Every structure is written in C-alpha cells, then in structure tokens.
Amino acid sequence: MNLKDRIDSDIKAAMLAREKDKLNALRAIKSAILLELTKEGGGGELDEAVGMRILQKLHKQRAESAAIYHQQGRADLAQEEEVQAKVIEAYLPARMDAAALEAAVIALIGELGANGMKDMGRVMGEANKRLAGQADGSAIAGLVKKLLGA
C-alpha cells in the first residue's frame, strides 16, 4: 500500500475513532500530497522519495512551530503541534542514532575519496540521497563539516 492509500485509510479510521488531533495531522499530510500531485501535472502516482520528503518537511514544520510556541509561553498550541509531529513521525523511517550516523558518513567520505572542505558539496549531495528520512539534514551537515574540517 502506497503512502497516499495508507493516509486515506488512516483518515477513515481516525474519523471513526473520533481522534481529532490525529485527523488534523493526517489531513495536513493528505493536503500536502495532493498539492504535490497536482503540481507535477495531475493524478499520477506519488514517488516514495517525494512522499518521504513531504513527511520530513511537515514534521520539521511542526517541531519548529512547537518550539516557537514554547518560547512564547503558549503551551496549549505547542502541545497540539507536538501531537501532530508524533503522528507524522509514525510514517517516517526510524531515525539513526548519532553513532550510526557518524559511521555512515565516515564510510561515505571514504567511498567518495573526499579529503577536505572542497568536497563538502559532493559528500552532502550523496549523504542526503542515501540517508533521506533517517537523519536530519542539519545533523548530517554538521557532521560532514566536522569530519572534513579535521
């Protein structure tokens, strides 16, 4: 079952269970998917990589919004954003821990033969392709910078 079909069936289940917060998050995902499909020229299939990118973007937006609401002392709105982020996170692949991420980046640097900051763009491009959905882009960038700068 592809992502769009999973979201549709989960929306129905959330409606029947009267889970308002989950339903709001699922509707946001569906809206972003439909927007992407219409942007590409109409009712085609959603590529898995594009779906993961959409989910990552939505998750990051919710996390950033929650942080802003916490800074402003709006715990009620922050909690709503955090709940939606957890729902979206359920559709993302498991995140890598720091040790696994470092090992993957070290292996990638060795594979590409990168040996300085001049190769950062090439390493980042490949790392973002291979580790999409498994690690945050800023974490990857910081690690690549640290390893290539050393």
N, C-alpha and C positions, 0 to 999 in steps of 0.2 A: 504494500500500500504506500503510495507516494505521500509527500508531506501535505499537499492540499487535501487529499482524501482523509488523511488522519485528522486534520484540523476540523474538517466538516463533520466527521463522526463524533469528535470530541465536543464540538459545539452543541450537537444534539443531546449528547449525554449530560453536558453541563446545564442545558436548559431543563431537561427532565429532573435533574437533581437540584435545581434552583440554586446553583453555585454562581452567584452574581460576579464575584471578583474573577473567578476563573473564566467565566463567559466573556467579561470585558477584555481580558488578555487574549483570549482566542479570537475574538472579533477583530482586535488590532492586528493580529498575525494574518488573519484572512484578508483584511483590507490591504495590508502591505503586499501580500502575494498577488491579489487581484490587480493592484496598481502596477506591479512588475510585469504581469502577464499582458496587460493592455499596453504597457509602454513598449513591449517588444513586437507589437503588431497584431495582437489578438490572441484568442483562445488556444494557444499552444500549450505544450507541457512545460512544467517548471523543472529546470535542471536542479539536481541535488545540491550542487555547489552554490547556485544562486539562492536556493532556499536557506542554506546554512548561513550565507552572508546576510540575508534578511533577518534571520533569527538573532544573529550576533548583534546587528545594528539595533534591533528593538530591545534586546537585553541590555545593551550598553546605555541606551537612552533612559531606560527605567532606572538603572543603577545610578546614573548621574543625576536624574531628577530626584531620587530619594535622598542623595547626599545633599543636594541643594535645599530640599525641604527640611532636612535635619538642621542645617546651618541656620535656617530662618525660624527654627522653633515650631515647625508645622508637622508634628509627629503623626497626625491623622492622615495627611496627604502622603507623607513618607511611607507609612505602613502600606497604603494602597499601592504605591509604586513597587515596593518590595515584594508584595504578594504577586503582582503581575510579573515581576522579574523571575520569581521562582517558577511560575507556570511556564514561562518562555524557556527557562533553563532546562526544563524537563525534556524539551525537544532537541536540545543541543547535545553533541557528543560529550563524553566525560572530559573534564579539564585535566591537563597534565600537571603533575606536581613540579616543583622547582628543579629537583634533581633530574627528573626525566626530560624536562625541557632543556636543561643545560647539556645533558648527554646528546640529545637530538641535534642541538645547534653545533656542538663540537664536532659531531660526526659529519654534519653538513659542511662545515667550514673545511674539514679535511678532504671531503669528497670533491668540493669545488676548487680546492687548492688556494683558498683565499689567505692572504698574508698581511693585510693591512687595511686601514680605513678606506683606501681607494676601492676596495672590493665590497664595501658595505651594501651598496645598492643591489649588486648581484646576489649576495647572500640573503638579503632581506626579501627580495623577489621570490627566490626559491623557498625560503623558510615560510613565507606567508602562504604559498601554494600548498606545501606539504603539511603544515601544522594548522591549517584553517579549521577553526572551530575548537581546536584542542588547547589553544593558548591565546592570550590577549596580545594584540599587535604591539602595544607599548612595552609589554614584558619581553617580547621577542627582540624588539629594537634595543632595549637597554642591555640585554644580554649579549647581543651581537656587537654592540658598541664596546662593551667591557672586554669581550674576548678578542676582538680585532685590535683594540687600542693597546692591549697589554703586550 
